[in-house]
Amino acid sequence: MNTLCKAERLHSKIVIEKMFAGGSSRSFSVFPLRAVYMFVDEQETPASILISVPKKRFKRAVKRNRVKRQIREAYRKNKEILWRALEEEQRLTIAFIYLSDELFSTAEIEDKVKILLARIAERLE
């Protein structure tokens, strides 16, 4: 259960474009993260994620990759919060977007990801 397989990562350009075009997607922020989520029809796993750390925020790829790793790990540890709230037929895609110009500790990032997942789970019910 505590793994993050390839099927749980969002790759479909069509779905990604739909998410950011607005309409059926919803979003909210818990600084330094913003979550954009949308229901989809066909998907292998209950939820798939996309992580975005803009080049505008961190010029160095090392820092961007560090933040992505922190978010991925926090999601991997806490995805059960969301999965329990999803009904059998529901499928969800989530994009985590990093908003800050500063780096945060892994513990802080994990707390924020937990809050985001709990809020999404609340809104599903």
MMTF fields as JSON, N, C-alpha, C and O atoms, coordinates in Angstrom:
{
  "mmtfVersion": "1.0.0",
  "mmtfProducer": "UNKNOWN",
  "numBonds": 499,
  "numAtoms": 500,
  "numGroups": 125,
  "numChains": 1,
  "numModels": 1,
  "chainsPerModel": [1],
  "groupsPerChain": [125],
  "chainIdList": ["A"],
  "bondAtomList": [4, 2, 8, 6, 12, 10, 16, 14, 20, 18, 24, 22, 28, 26, 32, 30, 36, 34, 40, 38, 44, 42, 48, 46, 52, 50, 56, 54, 60, 58, 64, 62, 68, 66, 72, 70, 76, 74, 80, 78, 84, 82, 88, 86, 92, 90, 96, 94, 100, 98, 104, 102, 108, 106, 112, 110, 116, 114, 120, 118, 124, 122, 128, 126, 132, 130, 136, 134, 140, 138, 144, 142, 148, 146, 152, 150, 156, 154, 160, 158, 164, 162, 168, 166, 172, 170, 176, 174, 180, 178, 184, 182, 188, 186, 192, 190, 196, 194, 200, 198, 204, 202, 208, 206, 212, 210, 216, 214, 220, 218, 224, 222, 228, 226, 232, 230, 236, 234, 240, 238, 244, 242, 248, 246, 252, 250, 256, 254, 260, 258, 264, 262, 268, 266, 272, 270, 276, 274, 280, 278, 284, 282, 288, 286, 292, 290, 296, 294, 300, 298, 304, 302, 308, 306, 312, 310, 316, 314, 320, 318, 324, 322, 328, 326, 332, 330, 336, 334, 340, 338, 344, 342, 348, 346, 352, 350, 356, 354, 360, 358, 364, 362, 368, 366, 372, 370, 376, 374, 380, 378, 384, 382, 388, 386, 392, 390, 396, 394, 400, 398, 404, 402, 408, 406, 412, 410, 416, 414, 420, 418, 424, 422, 428, 426, 432, 430, 436, 434, 440, 438, 444, 442, 448, 446, 452, 450, 456, 454, 460, 458, 464, 462, 468, 466, 472, 470, 476, 474, 480, 478, 484, 482, 488, 486, 492, 490, 496, 494],
  "bondOrderList": [1, 1, 1, 1, 1, 1, 1, 1, 1, 1, 1, 1, 1, 1, 1, 1, 1, 1, 1, 1, 1, 1, 1, 1, 1, 1, 1, 1, 1, 1, 1, 1, 1, 1, 1, 1, 1, 1, 1, 1, 1, 1, 1, 1, 1, 1, 1, 1, 1, 1, 1, 1, 1, 1, 1, 1, 1, 1, 1, 1, 1, 1, 1, 1, 1, 1, 1, 1, 1, 1, 1, 1, 1, 1, 1, 1, 1, 1, 1, 1, 1, 1, 1, 1, 1, 1, 1, 1, 1, 1, 1, 1, 1, 1, 1, 1, 1, 1, 1, 1, 1, 1, 1, 1, 1, 1, 1, 1, 1, 1, 1, 1, 1, 1, 1, 1, 1, 1, 1, 1, 1, 1, 1, 1],
  "groupList": [{"groupName": "MET", "atomNameList": ["N", "CA", "C", "O"], "elementList": ["N", "C", "C", "O"], "formalChargeList": [0, 0, 0, 0], "bondAtomList": [1, 0, 2, 1, 3, 2], "bondOrderList": [1, 1, 2], "singleLetterCode": "M", "chemCompType": "L-PEPTIDE LINKING"}, {"groupName": "ASN", "atomNameList": ["N", "CA", "C", "O"], "elementList": ["N", "C", "C", "O"], "formalChargeList": [0, 0, 0, 0], "bondAtomList": [1, 0, 2, 1, 3, 2], "bondOrderList": [1, 1, 2], "singleLetterCode": "N", "chemCompType": "L-PEPTIDE LINKING"}, {"groupName": "THR", "atomNameList": ["N", "CA", "C", "O"], "elementList": ["N", "C", "C", "O"], "formalChargeList": [0, 0, 0, 0], "bondAtomList": [1, 0, 2, 1, 3, 2], "bondOrderList": [1, 1, 2], "singleLetterCode": "T", "chemCompType": "L-PEPTIDE LINKING"}, {"groupName": "LEU", "atomNameList": ["N", "CA", "C", "O"], "elementList": ["N", "C", "C", "O"], "formalChargeList": [0, 0, 0, 0], "bondAtomList": [1, 0, 2, 1, 3, 2], "bondOrderList": [1, 1, 2], "singleLetterCode": "L", "chemCompType": "L-PEPTIDE LINKING"}, {"groupName": "CYS", "atomNameList": ["N", "CA", "C", "O"], "elementList": ["N", "C", "C", "O"], "formalChargeList": [0, 0, 0, 0], "bondAtomList": [1, 0, 2, 1, 3, 2], "bondOrderList": [1, 1, 2], "singleLetterCode": "C", "chemCompType": "L-PEPTIDE LINKING"}, {"groupName": "LYS", "atomNameList": ["N", "CA", "C", "O"], "elementList": ["N", "C", "C", "O"], "formalChargeList": [0, 0, 0, 0], "bondAtomList": [1, 0, 2, 1, 3, 2], "bondOrderList": [1, 1, 2], "singleLetterCode": "K", "chemCompType": "L-PEPTIDE LINKING"}, {"groupName": "ALA", "atomNameList": ["N", "CA", "C", "O"], "elementList": ["N", "C", "C", "O"], "formalChargeList": [0, 0, 0, 0], "bondAtomList": [1, 0, 2, 1, 3, 2], "bondOrderList": [1, 1, 2], "singleLetterCode": "A", "chemCompType": "L-PEPTIDE LINKING"}, {"groupName": "GLU", "atomNameList": ["N", "CA", "C", "O"], "elementList": ["N", "C", "C", "O"], "formalChargeList": [0, 0, 0, 0], "bondAtomList": [1, 0, 2, 1, 3, 2], "bondOrderList": [1, 1, 2], "singleLetterCode": "E", "chemCompType": "L-PEPTIDE LINKING"}, {"groupName": "ARG", "atomNameList": ["N", "CA", "C", "O"], "elementList": ["N", "C", "C", "O"], "formalChargeList": [0, 0, 0, 0], "bondAtomList": [1, 0, 2, 1, 3, 2], "bondOrderList": [1, 1, 2], "singleLetterCode": "R", "chemCompType": "L-PEPTIDE LINKING"}, {"groupName": "HIS", "atomNameList": ["N", "CA", "C", "O"], "elementList": ["N", "C", "C", "O"], "formalChargeList": [0, 0, 0, 0], "bondAtomList": [1, 0, 2, 1, 3, 2], "bondOrderList": [1, 1, 2], "singleLetterCode": "H", "chemCompType": "L-PEPTIDE LINKING"}, {"groupName": "SER", "atomNameList": ["N", "CA", "C", "O"], "elementList": ["N", "C", "C", "O"], "formalChargeList": [0, 0, 0, 0], "bondAtomList": [1, 0, 2, 1, 3, 2], "bondOrderList": [1, 1, 2], "singleLetterCode": "S", "chemCompType": "L-PEPTIDE LINKING"}, {"groupName": "ILE", "atomNameList": ["N", "CA", "C", "O"], "elementList": ["N", "C", "C", "O"], "formalChargeList": [0, 0, 0, 0], "bondAtomList": [1, 0, 2, 1, 3, 2], "bondOrderList": [1, 1, 2], "singleLetterCode": "I", "chemCompType": "L-PEPTIDE LINKING"}, {"groupName": "VAL", "atomNameList": ["N", "CA", "C", "O"], "elementList": ["N", "C", "C", "O"], "formalChargeList": [0, 0, 0, 0], "bondAtomList": [1, 0, 2, 1, 3, 2], "bondOrderList": [1, 1, 2], "singleLetterCode": "V", "chemCompType": "L-PEPTIDE LINKING"}, {"groupName": "PHE", "atomNameList": ["N", "CA", "C", "O"], "elementList": ["N", "C", "C", "O"], "formalChargeList": [0, 0, 0, 0], "bondAtomList": [1, 0, 2, 1, 3, 2], "bondOrderList": [1, 1, 2], "singleLetterCode": "F", "chemCompType": "L-PEPTIDE LINKING"}, {"groupName": "GLY", "atomNameList": ["N", "CA", "C", "O"], "elementList": ["N", "C", "C", "O"], "formalChargeList": [0, 0, 0, 0], "bondAtomList": [1, 0, 2, 1, 3, 2], "bondOrderList": [1, 1, 2], "singleLetterCode": "G", "chemCompType": "PEPTIDE LINKING"}, {"groupName": "PRO", "atomNameList": ["N", "CA", "C", "O"], "elementList": ["N", "C", "C", "O"], "formalChargeList": [0, 0, 0, 0], "bondAtomList": [1, 0, 2, 1, 3, 2], "bondOrderList": [1, 1, 2], "singleLetterCode": "P", "chemCompType": "L-PEPTIDE LINKING"}, {"groupName": "TYR", "atomNameList": ["N", "CA", "C", "O"], "elementList": ["N", "C", "C", "O"], "formalChargeList": [0, 0, 0, 0], "bondAtomList": [1, 0, 2, 1, 3, 2], "bondOrderList": [1, 1, 2], "singleLetterCode": "Y", "chemCompType": "L-PEPTIDE LINKING"}, {"groupName": "ASP", "atomNameList": ["N", "CA", "C", "O"], "elementList": ["N", "C", "C", "O"], "formalChargeList": [0, 0, 0, 0], "bondAtomList": [1, 0, 2, 1, 3, 2], "bondOrderList": [1, 1, 2], "singleLetterCode": "D", "chemCompType": "L-PEPTIDE LINKING"}, {"groupName": "GLN", "atomNameList": ["N", "CA", "C", "O"], "elementList": ["N", "C", "C", "O"], "formalChargeList": [0, 0, 0, 0], "bondAtomList": [1, 0, 2, 1, 3, 2], "bondOrderList": [1, 1, 2], "singleLetterCode": "Q", "chemCompType": "L-PEPTIDE LINKING"}, {"groupName": "TRP", "atomNameList": ["N", "CA", "C", "O"], "elementList": ["N", "C", "C", "O"], "formalChargeList": [0, 0, 0, 0], "bondAtomList": [1, 0, 2, 1, 3, 2], "bondOrderList": [1, 1, 2], "singleLetterCode": "W", "chemCompType": "L-PEPTIDE LINKING"}],
  "groupTypeList": [0, 1, 2, 3, 4, 5, 6, 7, 8, 3, 9, 10, 5, 11, 12, 11, 7, 5, 0, 13, 6, 14, 14, 10, 10, 8, 10, 13, 10, 12, 13, 15, 3, 8, 6, 12, 16, 0, 13, 12, 17, 7, 18, 7, 2, 15, 6, 10, 11, 3, 11, 10, 12, 15, 5, 5, 8, 13, 5, 8, 6, 12, 5, 8, 1, 8, 12, 5, 8, 18, 11, 8, 7, 6, 16, 8, 5, 1, 5, 7, 11, 3, 19, 8, 6, 3, 7, 7, 7, 18, 8, 3, 2, 11, 6, 13, 11, 16, 3, 10, 17, 7, 3, 13, 10, 2, 6, 7, 11, 7, 17, 5, 12, 5, 11, 3, 3, 6, 8, 11, 6, 7, 8, 3, 7],
  "groupIdList": [1, 2, 3, 4, 5, 6, 7, 8, 9, 10, 11, 12, 13, 14, 15, 16, 17, 18, 19, 20, 21, 22, 23, 24, 25, 26, 27, 28, 29, 30, 31, 32, 33, 34, 35, 36, 37, 38, 39, 40, 41, 42, 43, 44, 45, 46, 47, 48, 49, 50, 51, 52, 53, 54, 55, 56, 57, 58, 59, 60, 61, 62, 63, 64, 65, 66, 67, 68, 69, 70, 71, 72, 73, 74, 75, 76, 77, 78, 79, 80, 81, 82, 83, 84, 85, 86, 87, 88, 89, 90, 91, 92, 93, 94, 95, 96, 97, 98, 99, 100, 101, 102, 103, 104, 105, 106, 107, 108, 109, 110, 111, 112, 113, 114, 115, 116, 117, 118, 119, 120, 121, 122, 123, 124, 125],
  "secStructList": [7, 7, 7, 7, 7, 4, 4, 4, 5, 7, 7, 7, 2, 2, 2, 2, 2, 2, 2, 2, 2, 7, 1, 1, 7, 3, 3, 3, 3, 3, 6, 6, 3, 3, 3, 3, 3, 3, 3, 3, 1, 7, 7, 1, 1, 1, 3, 3, 3, 3, 3, 3, 7, 7, 6, 6, 6, 7, 1, 1, 2, 2, 2, 2, 2, 2, 2, 2, 2, 2, 2, 2, 2, 2, 2, 2, 2, 2, 2, 2, 2, 2, 2, 2, 2, 1, 7, 6, 6, 7, 3, 3, 3, 3, 3, 3, 3, 3, 7, 7, 1, 1, 7, 7, 7, 2, 2, 2, 2, 2, 2, 2, 2, 2, 2, 2, 2, 2, 2, 2, 2, 2, 2, 2, 7],
  "xCoordList": [0.823, 0.0, 0.86, 0.51, 1.975, 2.803, 3.816, 5.001, 3.34, 4.226, 3.615, 2.456, 4.395, 3.903, 4.304, 5.387, 3.419, 3.746, 3.523, 2.97, 3.968, 3.876, 2.43, 2.162, 1.496, 0.086, -0.49, -1.493, 0.142, -0.342, 0.192, -0.138, 1.008, 1.525, 0.761, 0.505, 0.41, -0.403, 0.487, 1.4, 0.209, 1.014, 0.199, 0.757, -1.088, -1.943, -2.022, -2.514, -1.539, -1.568, -2.993, -3.273, -3.888, -5.288, -5.903, -6.564, -5.676, -6.227, -5.6, -6.29, -4.295, -3.6, -4.151, -4.386, -4.355, -4.916, -6.315, -6.655, -7.129, -8.484, -8.435, -9.222, -7.495, -7.388, -7.13, -7.739, -6.225, -5.81, -6.632, -6.464, -7.512, -8.392, -9.551, -10.28, -9.711, -10.808, -12.032, -11.931, -13.185, -14.417, -14.663, -15.211, -14.262, -14.589, -13.583, -13.81, -12.493, -11.502, -11.719, -12.233, -11.318, -11.41, -10.033, -9.194, -9.797, -8.487, -8.569, -9.512, -7.544, -7.375, -5.927, -5.191, -5.526, -4.127, -3.968, -4.813, -2.86, -2.374, -0.892, -0.1, -0.532, 0.825, 1.858, 1.736, 2.845, 3.326, 2.822, 3.452, 1.708, 1.205, -0.191, -0.982, -0.466, -1.803, -2.197, -1.398, -3.429, -3.916, -5.021, -5.977, -4.871, -5.91, -6.361, -5.543, -7.66, -8.108, -9.346, -10.113, -9.516, -10.607, -10.953, -10.076, -12.226, -12.652, -12.441, -12.671, -12.002, -11.814, -12.574, -12.958, -12.784, -13.569, -12.722, -12.95, -11.754, -10.99, -9.584, -8.826, -9.262, -7.946, -7.73, -8.671, -6.495, -6.206, -6.323, -6.877, -5.808, -5.769, -6.827, -7.303, -7.203, -8.203, -7.776, -8.612, -6.479, -5.997, -4.642, -3.812, -4.429, -3.113, -2.685, -3.518, -1.373, -0.87, 0.094, 0.7, 0.201, 1.141, 1.783, 1.089, 3.085, 3.762, 4.477, 5.234, 4.226, 4.822, 5.556, 4.981, 6.838, 7.623, 8.167, 9.087, 7.603, 7.978, 9.445, 10.046, 9.996, 11.366, 11.517, 12.6, 10.418, 10.408, 10.764, 11.406, 10.332, 10.588, 12.019, 12.689, 12.49, 13.844, 14.535, 14.131, 15.573, 16.296, 17.062, 17.197, 17.561, 18.377, 17.52, 16.642, 17.788, 17.024, 17.179, 16.263, 18.321, 18.564, 17.505, 16.966, 17.223, 16.221, 14.822, 14.028, 14.508, 13.189, 12.975, 11.904, 13.983, 13.868, 13.726, 13.024, 14.386, 14.278, 12.838, 12.29, 12.242, 10.865, 9.921, 9.027, 10.12, 9.279, 9.397, 8.399, 10.604, 10.836, 10.11, 9.504, 10.168, 9.495, 7.98, 7.353, 7.402, 5.955, 5.557, 4.569, 6.326, 6.041, 6.052, 5.166, 7.061, 7.195, 6.046, 5.501, 5.677, 4.579, 3.27, 2.467, 3.054, 1.841, 1.852, 0.849, 2.992, 3.11, 2.752, 2.068, 3.222, 2.967, 1.518, 1.004, 0.857, -0.46, -1.615, -2.71, -1.402, -2.458, -3.673, -4.758, -3.511, -4.628, -5.777, -6.942, -5.455, -6.471, -7.463, -8.677, -6.924, -7.732, -8.398, -9.582, -7.642, -8.151, -9.343, -10.262, -9.334, -10.455, -11.726, -12.826, -11.572, -12.73, -13.319, -14.503, -12.485, -12.972, -13.843, -13.508, -14.963, -15.834, -15.238, -14.311, -15.765, -15.186, -15.039, -14.006, -16.055, -16.029, -15.391, -15.146, -15.115, -14.552, -13.067, -12.309, -12.675, -11.271, -10.933, -11.721, -9.747, -9.382, -7.983, -7.114, -7.758, -6.4, -6.117, -6.974, -4.914, -4.528, -3.209, -2.275, -3.142, -1.884, -1.453, -2.211, -0.242, 0.325, 1.257, 2.189, 1.008, 1.831, 2.5, 1.843, 3.801, 4.573, 4.542, 4.831, 4.191, 3.982, 5.101, 5.209, 5.923, 6.894, 8.23, 8.569, 8.977, 10.336, 11.363, 12.555, 10.911, 11.824, 11.639, 10.579, 12.687, 12.61, 12.054, 12.318, 11.288, 10.747, 11.247, 11.685, 11.179, 11.621, 10.622, 9.467, 11.083, 10.233, 9.029, 7.933, 9.213, 8.113, 7.025, 5.835, 7.442, 6.462, 5.679, 4.46, 6.386, 5.738, 4.74, 3.627, 5.145, 4.26, 2.995, 1.902, 3.133, 1.961, 0.995, -0.217, 1.531, 0.694, 0.003, -1.168, 0.722, 0.129, -1.0, -2.039, -0.796, -1.853, -3.103, -4.218, -2.909, -4.038, -4.772, -6.001, -4.002, -4.61, -5.42, -6.554, -4.837, -5.531, -6.792, -7.821, -6.713, -7.875, -8.986, -10.163, -8.61, -9.612, -10.288, -11.501, -9.489, -10.069, -11.008, -12.103, -10.595, -11.435, -12.742, -13.796, -12.675, -13.874, -14.854, -16.059, -14.322, -15.168, -15.787, -16.756, -15.233, -15.782, -17.076, -17.957, -17.182, -18.341, -19.573, -20.617],
  "yCoordList": [-1.209, 0.0, 1.263, 2.252, 1.234, 2.437, 2.544, 2.781, 2.367, 2.547, 3.604, 3.989, 4.048, 5.013, 4.475, 4.777, 3.673, 3.036, 4.009, 5.096, 3.584, 4.443, 4.809, 5.914, 3.88, 4.125, 5.265, 5.87, 5.56, 6.628, 8.006, 9.01, 8.045, 9.329, 9.733, 8.91, 10.98, 11.478, 11.805, 12.624, 11.147, 11.364, 11.914, 12.54, 11.692, 12.031, 13.544, 14.287, 13.978, 15.407, 15.93, 17.07, 15.09, 15.494, 15.802, 16.825, 14.904, 15.092, 16.316, 17.091, 16.486, 17.629, 18.94, 19.891, 18.992, 20.193, 20.487, 21.642, 19.442, 19.629, 20.203, 21.08, 19.692, 20.157, 21.65, 22.358, 22.121, 23.513, 24.451, 25.669, 23.896, 24.734, 25.258, 26.159, 24.684, 25.112, 24.259, 23.15, 24.779, 24.022, 22.986, 23.298, 21.749, 20.647, 20.461, 19.639, 21.2, 21.03, 22.053, 23.148, 21.673, 22.579, 22.705, 21.816, 23.812, 23.971, 24.812, 25.576, 24.65, 25.486, 25.397, 24.508, 26.314, 26.384, 26.241, 26.67, 25.624, 25.617, 25.926, 25.057, 27.164, 27.614, 26.654, 26.286, 26.239, 26.617, 25.748, 25.712, 25.051, 24.172, 24.573, 25.14, 24.264, 24.442, 23.092, 22.446, 22.671, 21.408, 21.71, 22.428, 21.152, 21.24, 19.805, 18.94, 19.543, 18.157, 18.085, 19.041, 16.912, 16.716, 15.236, 14.378, 14.946, 13.56, 13.138, 13.918, 11.898, 11.354, 10.035, 9.444, 9.585, 8.375, 7.107, 6.235, 7.022, 5.78, 5.979, 6.821, 5.171, 5.246, 3.963, 3.414, 3.487, 2.227, 2.347, 1.464, 3.427, 3.591, 4.599, 5.397, 4.572, 5.525, 6.988, 7.859, 7.249, 8.627, 8.638, 7.754, 9.652, 9.832, 11.275, 12.173, 11.483, 12.815, 13.363, 12.634, 14.68, 15.424, 16.431, 17.065, 16.579, 17.533, 18.561, 18.212, 19.837, 20.904, 21.891, 22.445, 22.092, 23.105, 24.033, 23.661, 25.24, 26.128, 26.548, 26.782, 26.634, 27.078, 28.533, 28.969, 29.261, 30.652, 30.759, 31.719, 29.746, 29.748, 29.339, 29.99, 28.256, 27.744, 27.534, 26.684, 28.311, 28.196, 26.874, 26.297, 26.399, 25.19, 23.933, 23.805, 23.014, 21.761, 20.951, 20.227, 21.068, 20.334, 20.685, 19.81, 21.984, 22.427, 22.012, 21.582, 22.14, 21.717, 20.235, 19.82, 19.449, 18.0, 17.645, 16.695, 18.398, 18.152, 18.355, 17.543, 19.454, 19.758, 18.678, 18.221, 18.276, 17.229, 15.934, 15.26, 15.598, 14.383, 14.459, 13.48, 15.63, 15.822, 15.639, 14.966, 16.232, 16.148, 14.711, 14.196, 14.076, 12.685, 11.762, 10.924, 11.93, 11.104, 11.365, 10.427, 12.623, 12.976, 12.373, 11.874, 12.416, 11.828, 10.311, 9.715, 9.704, 8.247, 7.759, 6.749, 8.488, 8.1, 8.307, 7.562, 9.31, 9.725, 9.556, 10.053, 8.875, 8.756, 7.978, 8.106, 7.18, 6.404, 7.302, 6.915, 8.503, 9.477, 9.694, 9.677, 9.895, 10.166, 8.901, 8.914, 7.812, 6.57, 6.031, 5.463, 6.207, 5.733, 6.52, 5.968, 7.805, 8.669, 8.429, 8.673, 7.952, 7.707, 6.464, 5.431, 6.588, 5.426, 4.519, 4.915, 3.322, 2.338, 2.822, 2.6, 3.474, 3.876, 5.24, 5.61, 5.995, 7.336, 7.27, 6.5, 8.08, 8.216, 9.696, 10.531, 10.017, 11.414, 11.678, 10.811, 12.862, 13.296, 14.552, 15.425, 14.629, 15.769, 16.339, 15.594, 17.657, 18.321, 19.122, 19.949, 18.876, 19.656, 20.685, 20.326, 21.965, 23.037, 23.766, 24.177, 23.92, 24.574, 26.081, 26.551, 26.843, 28.289, 29.168, 30.336, 28.63, 29.462, 29.581, 28.754, 30.63, 30.802, 30.198, 30.179, 29.709, 29.174, 27.672, 27.124, 27.02, 25.59, 25.388, 26.186, 24.322, 23.993, 22.615, 21.83, 22.326, 21.013, 19.948, 20.248, 18.732, 17.621, 17.463, 17.155, 17.667, 17.55, 18.588, 18.28, 19.824, 20.881, 20.556, 20.723, 20.094, 19.727, 18.597, 18.613, 17.625, 16.485, 16.949, 16.471, 17.876, 18.414, 19.082, 18.884, 19.862, 20.571, 19.597, 19.78, 18.558, 17.551, 16.826, 16.537, 16.531, 15.882, 16.753, 16.26, 18.055, 18.989, 19.001, 18.946, 19.075, 19.092, 17.814, 17.878, 16.67, 15.396, 15.294, 14.804, 15.757, 15.717, 16.628, 16.273, 17.801, 18.732, 18.152, 18.27, 17.527, 16.908, 15.794, 15.665, 14.991, 13.889, 14.414, 13.806, 15.556, 16.184, 16.577, 16.347, 17.169, 17.669, 16.55, 16.775, 15.352, 14.216, 13.722, 13.208, 13.88, 13.328, 14.195, 13.854],
  "zCoordList": [0.0, 0.0, 0.0, -0.644, 0.715, 0.791, -0.335, -0.1, -1.562, -2.706, -3.621, -3.465, -4.548, -5.53, -6.898, -7.401, -7.497, -8.765, -9.932, -9.765, -11.102, -12.28, -12.617, -13.088, -12.377, -12.685, -11.846, -12.226, -10.705, -9.823, -10.218, -9.587, -11.251, -11.728, -12.979, -13.858, -13.047, -14.148, -15.344, -15.244, -16.489, -17.693, -18.857, -19.759, -18.85, -19.988, -20.22, -19.371, -21.362, -21.688, -21.786, -21.415, -22.286, -22.448, -21.081, -20.904, -20.118, -18.769, -18.106, -17.443, -18.285, -17.688, -18.263, -17.517, -19.568, -20.192, -19.668, -19.411, -19.51, -18.976, -17.559, -17.205, -16.752, -15.359, -15.286, -14.485, -16.126, -16.027, -16.91, -16.844, -17.727, -18.535, -17.689, -18.105, -16.499, -15.63, -15.884, -16.407, -15.514, -15.741, -14.67, -13.613, -14.935, -14.03, -12.891, -12.003, -12.902, -11.826, -10.711, -10.94, -9.512, -8.362, -7.735, -7.882, -7.032, -6.409, -5.151, -4.946, -4.308, -3.127, -2.685, -3.113, -1.836, -1.425, 0.072, 0.857, 0.445, 1.821, 1.658, 1.295, 1.93, 1.614, 2.191, 3.36, 1.453, 0.13, -1.022, -2.079, -0.844, -1.9, -2.364, -1.61, -3.622, -4.182, -4.772, -5.45, -4.511, -5.065, -6.072, -5.776, -7.257, -8.275, -8.501, -8.815, -8.343, -8.511, -9.384, -9.501, -9.995, -10.945, -11.009, -10.905, -11.179, -11.339, -12.786, -13.71, -12.976, -14.319, -14.427, -13.418, -15.654, -15.865, -15.798, -14.96, -16.684, -16.774, -16.256, -16.737, -15.251, -14.637, -13.849, -13.276, -13.821, -13.133, -11.62, -10.964, -11.07, -9.617, -9.16, -9.967, -7.874, -7.373, -7.535, -7.773, -7.405, -7.541, -8.237, -8.021, -9.078, -9.684, -9.452, -9.332, -9.392, -9.049, -10.095, -10.881, -10.058, -10.876, -9.928, -9.134, -10.004, -9.128, -9.992, -10.898, -9.697, -10.484, -9.571, -8.634, -9.871, -9.16, -10.245, -10.973, -10.356, -11.456, -11.456, -10.408, -12.649, -12.845, -12.391, -12.0, -12.451, -12.014, -10.524, -10.097, -9.736, -8.288, -7.966, -7.164, -8.594, -8.352, -9.692, -10.485, -9.935, -11.195, -11.28, -12.359, -10.137, -10.119, -10.054, -9.2, -10.966, -11.02, -9.733, -9.342, -9.084, -7.835, -6.787, -6.11, -6.669, -5.686, -6.101, -5.265, -7.403, -7.888, -7.636, -7.191, -7.919, -7.722, -6.245, -5.899, -5.377, -3.939, -3.468, -2.722, -3.92, -3.533, -4.072, -3.36, -5.319, -5.907, -5.107, -4.852, -4.72, -3.926, -2.594, -2.157, -1.94, -0.648, -0.791, 0.028, -1.82, -2.026, -2.36, -1.836, -3.227, -3.609, -2.395, -2.227, -1.558, -0.353, 0.619, 1.199, 0.798, 1.705, 1.191, 1.979, -0.113, -0.688, -0.498, -0.105, -0.78, -0.666, 0.741, 0.905, 1.742, 3.139, 3.561, 4.395, 2.993, 3.491, 2.511, 2.771, 1.405, 0.393, 0.898, 0.332, 1.945, 2.498, 2.947, 2.851, 3.439, 3.863, 2.722, 2.921, 1.537, 0.351, -0.178, -0.514, -0.251, -0.828, -0.054, -0.644, 1.279, 2.097, 1.776, 1.808, 1.467, 1.197, -0.202, -0.435, -1.119, -2.487, -2.516, -1.937, -3.2, -3.368, -4.447, -5.154, -4.569, -5.485, -6.917, -7.548, -7.426, -8.835, -9.073, -10.221, -8.006, -8.185, -8.53, -7.94, -9.481, -9.863, -9.839, -10.283, -9.314, -9.086, -9.614, -9.53, -10.153, -10.49, -9.683, -9.544, -9.158, -8.327, -8.842, -9.141, -8.942, -9.276, -8.054, -7.548, -7.585, -6.49, -7.117, -7.837, -6.844, -7.398, -6.245, -5.288, -6.346, -5.29, -5.514, -6.614, -4.476, -4.632, -4.071, -4.444, -3.194, -2.474, -3.211, -4.058, -2.865, -3.388, -2.443, -2.748, -1.308, -0.294, -0.133, -0.435, 0.347, 0.634, 2.046, 2.945, 2.227, 3.543, 3.949, 3.108, 5.246, 5.711, 5.245, 4.944, 5.195, 4.759, 5.68, 5.211, 6.974, 7.941, 7.665, 7.732, 7.354, 7.05, 5.778, 5.729, 4.76, 3.495, 3.746, 3.22, 4.548, 4.835, 5.55, 5.247, 6.497, 7.203, 6.218, 6.301, 5.3, 4.327, 3.381, 3.05, 2.943, 2.057, 2.785, 2.191, 4.077, 4.876, 4.915, 4.746, 5.139, 5.196, 3.851, 3.807, 2.747, 1.41, 1.154, 0.679, 1.467, 1.241, 2.094, 1.628, 3.345, 4.231, 3.692, 3.748, 3.172, 2.628, 1.385, 1.213, 0.525, -0.666, -0.242, -0.79, 0.723, 1.222, 1.798, 1.611, 2.506, 3.073, 1.977, 2.088, 0.927, -0.156, -0.985, -1.711, -0.88, -1.634, -1.005, -1.695, 0.297, 1.02, 0.915, 1.471]
}
